[in-house]
Amino acid sequence: MPSLSDYFELNKDPIFQILVDVLGNIHSVLEIGSGTGQHGVYFAENLPHLIWHTSDLPEYLPEITERIAREGPENIRGPLALNVCDRPWPVSSMDAIFSANTLHIMPLKIVEHFFEAVGEVLVKGGVLCVYGPFRYGGRYTSESNARFDQYLKQRDSLSLGLKISRI
Ligand SMILES: C[S@@+](CC[C@H](N)C(=O)[O-])C[C@H]1O[C@@H](n2cnc3c(N)ncnc32)[C@H](O)[C@@H]1O
C-alpha cells in the first residue's frame, strides 16, 4: 500500500502547477491537515513570495515541527494546532486556504465546519484550494477511486468515530 509520502511525490507537481497560477498575487496561506508537512515545505520553498502556515490535529504536530526544522524554508510557519471542528479557528485574515487529501476522510458535519470556518477566516476575495479524490458529475474519475470510496464507507464508523464524538 503506497504511503502518504509516495502520494506526495506523485501529486506535488500537478498541484504546484495550479498553485503557481492561483496564488500568484497572494501573501498568506493557511494549510489545513498538513500531515507530514511535505506539501507545506515544498510549496513554501517553490513559492517564496508566500507565508505558508501549516496546521493539523495535535498528534500530527511533532512530525511537522521536525520536518520544518530539518528542511523548511524561512517563509513557512507553524504548525498550529487546528481541529476544523473547533471554532473559531486560531487565525484570521488569510489570503488563501489550502488543504490536500482531507475532505474525503471527514464526515459531512466536519466538512460543513470546514466551509463555514473558511468563510470566517478568508479575506474577501480570498482563494480556497482543495485537492483530493472527488466525483465529477456523480462519476468516479478512476476504478481505484471507486474502490477507495467503498473502503472509506466501510471503515467510516471506526475511523471517524473519534472526530464525530467532538461535535
Ligand atoms: C490523509 S491525511 C493528508 C495529509 C496531507 N495533507 C497530505 O496530503 O499528505 C489527512 C489529514 O487530515 C487531518 N485531519 C483529519 N481530521 C481533521 C480535523 N477535524 N481537523 C484538522 N485536520 C484534520 C489529519 O490529521 C491528517 O493530517
Residues whose N, C-alpha, C, O or C-beta is under 5 A from the ligand:
A	BS01	LIG	L4 I32 G33 S34 G35 T36 D56 L57 Y60 L82 N83 V84 C85 A100 N101 T102
